[in-house]
């Protein structure tokens, strides 16, 4: 699965994308929990998972959406406008 990070997440994690392998379908929330277990940087970056926005294959989804290894997951921090 390809994961894309944007804005503040990209800065915190130190990369704009990465590829991970998930062997079975999972909820996005489960994928995020696995990432948080990697180290303190990921744990801090994903502290506010409910305020983040998620898109799978260019379609906005929520944390309960089921993803597979062939999907592309984009994660966006909250955006404010003016």
Residue, then its C-alpha position, 0 to 999 in steps of 0.5 A: x500500500x502506498x501512503x502519501x503524507x501532506x503538509x504538517x504530516x510530511x514535515x513531522x514524518x520526514x517524507x512525502x510517501x512510503x510503501x507498506x505491505x498489509x497482508x489482509x484488508x484492514x480499516x484505516x484506523x488499524x493501519x494508523x495504529x500500526x504506524x503509531x507503533x513504529x516510533x515516537x515520531x509516528x505516534x506524535x504525528x498521528x495523535x489527532x487521528x480524528x482531525x485528519x482527513x483520509x482519501x483512498x484512491x482519490x476518494x475521501x473516506x473515514x477511519x472505518x474505510x477498509x483498505x487493501x495492499x493495492x490501495x493508495x492512502x493519502x493523509x491530510x492534516x486539517x486545512x484552514x482557510x481565510 
